[in-house]
Amino acid sequence: MDPSQDQWKIAQHYSHEAAALRQKAEDFSNRALVYEQLFGRDSEWVAGARLLAQFYQEEARERERLAGSHVGVAGGRPPLYPPGLPPR
């Protein structure tokens, strides 16, 4: 097995995590807007939701950075064949 395939799998994993974290960040940003309408701008609910949105956004950026570093180790190009299949 080509070691770069492992790096691509790891990069894919981090990219999928980043996408899920970005979705959570968006969800909490939307919640903050709803909470602001319900409880007012200075509510702890609003502040908490915004902090969580910021946290998830930062974590998503970190996962993208990690994915990029694994892409770099893999040679910067995706494999020519799917992971787990031997080259022809």
C-alpha positions as CSV (number, residue, x, y, z in Angstrom):
1,M,0.0,0.0,0.0
2,D,1.2,3.4,-0.9
3,P,1.9,5.5,2.3
4,S,0.5,8.6,0.6
5,Q,-2.9,6.9,0.5
6,D,-2.9,6.9,4.3
7,Q,-2.2,10.6,4.3
8,W,-5.1,11.2,1.9
9,K,-7.4,9.2,4.1
10,I,-6.4,11.3,7.1
11,A,-6.8,14.5,5.1
12,Q,-10.3,13.4,4.0
13,H,-11.2,12.6,7.6
14,Y,-10.1,16.1,8.8
15,S,-12.0,17.7,5.9
16,H,-15.2,15.9,6.8
17,E,-14.7,16.9,10.4
18,A,-14.2,20.5,9.3
19,A,-17.4,20.5,7.3
20,A,-19.4,19.1,10.3
21,L,-17.8,21.7,12.6
22,R,-18.7,24.5,10.2
23,Q,-22.3,23.3,10.1
24,K,-22.4,23.4,13.9
25,A,-21.0,26.9,13.9
26,E,-23.7,28.0,11.5
27,D,-26.3,26.3,13.6
28,F,-25.2,28.1,16.7
29,S,-25.0,31.4,14.9
30,N,-28.6,30.9,13.9
31,R,-29.5,30.0,17.4
32,A,-27.9,33.2,18.7
33,L,-30.2,35.2,16.4
34,V,-33.3,33.4,17.7
35,Y,-32.2,33.7,21.3
36,E,-31.6,37.4,20.7
37,Q,-35.2,37.8,19.6
38,L,-36.5,35.8,22.6
39,F,-34.2,37.0,25.4
40,G,-32.6,40.2,24.3
41,R,-29.1,41.0,23.0
42,D,-27.4,40.9,26.4
43,S,-28.8,37.5,27.3
44,E,-26.4,34.8,28.5
45,W,-28.1,32.4,26.0
46,V,-27.0,34.7,23.1
47,A,-23.5,35.1,24.4
48,G,-23.2,31.3,24.9
49,A,-24.4,30.5,21.5
50,R,-22.0,33.0,19.9
51,L,-19.1,31.6,21.9
52,L,-20.0,28.1,20.7
53,A,-20.3,29.3,17.1
54,Q,-16.9,30.9,17.4
55,F,-15.4,27.8,19.0
56,Y,-16.7,25.5,16.2
57,Q,-15.5,27.9,13.5
58,E,-12.0,28.0,15.0
59,E,-12.0,24.2,15.3
60,A,-13.1,23.9,11.7
61,R,-10.2,26.1,10.6
62,E,-7.8,23.9,12.6
63,R,-9.2,20.7,11.0
64,E,-8.7,22.3,7.5
65,R,-5.1,23.2,8.5
66,L,-4.5,19.6,9.5
67,A,-6.0,18.3,6.3
68,G,-3.7,20.6,4.3
69,S,-0.7,19.4,6.2
70,H,-1.5,15.8,5.4
71,V,-2.1,16.7,1.7
72,G,1.3,18.2,1.7
73,V,2.9,15.0,3.2
74,A,1.0,13.0,0.6
75,G,2.6,14.9,-2.2
76,G,-0.1,17.4,-2.9
77,R,-1.9,15.3,-5.4
78,P,-4.8,12.9,-4.9
79,P,-4.1,9.3,-5.5
80,L,-4.8,8.0,-9.0
81,Y,-6.7,5.0,-7.6
82,P,-9.1,4.7,-4.7
83,P,-7.5,4.0,-1.3
84,G,-7.3,0.3,-0.6
85,L,-7.0,-0.7,-4.2
86,P,-3.6,-1.6,-5.6
87,P,-2.2,0.4,-8.4
88,R,-2.5,-1.1,-11.9
